[in-house]
Amino acid sequence: MSKLFITDLDHTFLRSDLSISPFSVEVWNKKATSSLMSVATARSFLKSRELLKQLHINAPMILLDGAMVVSSDGEIISIKTLHKDLADEIVQIGSKFDIDPFIIGLNSLDSLDEKFLYPRKLNEHQKDVLKGYKNDPRMCYNPDNKSMKENLKIVYFGTKEQLEPLSNELKNLFGKEIEVKLSPEKYGGGYFLTLLHPDGDKSKALRDVVSFLNIDYNDITVFGDSINDIGMFKLAGNSIAVANALDEVKSVASNILKETNDEDGVALYLNRC
């Protein structure tokens, strides 16, 4: 049976400027001739496809923190969404904390027609995030803060002091109805709060990939750096933290690399194994 290698993107496989070195491209594509190769990322299908256009992806991709699993040719394998009523309630609670979210969803559950809704009121962290989405056709102005019919994830950016009380409030109110993740944002220096379907995380999405491929967990190697990778680390037979990973991630990794994402840590590992 083929081995499956699946890597997080930001701060793990991608360099900090979101580029992929020629060395990493070469190693990845060579590995793809004998192994299954894919990604598990907070990014969407369209953005991942744009960033990874040089790579041979031959296994299902885990996208939007696990809300979607999509084949390399765009077939939706699994999808978990927050319904509009619940999403609108979350947004209303956020407004009480004086912060509005980004909302990522689909026009239809039968397609990959993604929309990225951004609010009228933006803090400095949100403005910084939007700089990376100039001229992106998915962007839609959302002055009334209304969610979509089906929402893949709701994301707040800000300071820890601002987002932690909101995170606690949402956990208390909704319990197991939603997945709540509060994590540091390494690029901008702030924090982000991600809200998903309770089954919309990377670990549960990895279970969907295992079922689809009929592969054993012991045949899986995962790479990561952040809180949302920990669930995958606990499932996979082999879990690799890059040198710049959070300490919480390193503590559950089976192997910690000496190299960072900017030093092609993942590619160097792939080249050795």
Stockholm file with secondary structure:
# STOCKHOLM 1.0

chainA/1-273         MSKLFITDLDHTFLRSDLSISPFSVEVWNKKATSSLMSVATARSFLKSRELLKQLHINAPMILLDGAMVVSSDGEIISIKTLHKDLADEIVQIGSKFDIDPFIIGLNSLDSLDEKFLYPRKLNEHQKDVLKGYKNDPRMCYNPDNKSMKENLKIVYFGTKEQLEPLSNELKNLFGKEIEVKLSPEKYGGGYFLTLLHPDGDKSKALRDVVSFLNIDYNDITVFGDSINDIGMFKLAGNSIAVANALDEVKSVASNILKETNDEDGVALYLNRC
#=GR chainA/1-273 SS CCCEEEECIIIIISCTTSCCCHHHHHHHHHHTTTSEEEEBCSSCHHHHHHHTTTSCCCSCEEEGGGTEEECTTSCEEEECCEEHHHHHHHHHHHHHTTCCCEEEEESCTTSCCEEEEECSSCCHHHHHHHGGGTTCTTEEECTTCCCCSEEEEEEEEECHHHHHHHHHHHHHHHGGGSEEEEEECTTTSSEEEEEECTTCSHHHHHHHHHHHHTCCGGGEEEEECSGGGHHHHHHSSEEEECTTSCHHHHTTCSEECSSCGGGTHHHHHHHHC
#=GC SS_cons         CCCEEEECIIIIISCTTSCCCHHHHHHHHHHTTTSEEEEBCSSCHHHHHHHTTTSCCCSCEEEGGGTEEECTTSCEEEECCEEHHHHHHHHHHHHHTTCCCEEEEESCTTSCCEEEEECSSCCHHHHHHHGGGTTCTTEEECTTCCCCSEEEEEEEEECHHHHHHHHHHHHHHHGGGSEEEEEECTTTSSEEEEEECTTCSHHHHHHHHHHHHTCCGGGEEEEECSGGGHHHHHHSSEEEECTTSCHHHHTTCSEECSSCGGGTHHHHHHHHC
//
